Amino acid sequence: MKAARYNLIIDQGSDFALEFTVSESGTVKDLTGYSARAQLRPTKSSSTLTATFTCTIPTPANGKIQLSLSNTTSNEISAGSYQYDLEIFTAGDAVVQKLLHGSVTLNQGVTR
């Protein structure tokens, strides 16, 4: 399965959350045995880690993944453009599959 491009817009100082369902060939993927991880960086090739998203798979059988960033974390990131990707993986990285990737626009907050 090829990773889908999905661009994000996050407001600085706000909570961000996204939930999506993973499916293959029109069938919901059972994510039992998988975990998820996602990172935010200034560019795809950057060694600088800007933030790590919290990723959960609450009920693996329904194929849903939740991706979030707290208001505290988003408040500490400078406004601008970034890159992210999200992958699922099994123990010891025996299986790793990128599901999403794209740009992130972090809008500057005004209210303090």
Secondary structure, DSSP 8 states (H G I E B T S, - for coil): ---EE--EEEETTS-EEEEEE-EETTEE---TT-EEEEEEESSTT-----EE-EEE-SSGGGTEEEEEE-HHHHHTS-SEEEEEEEEEE-GGGSSEEEEEEEEEEEE-----
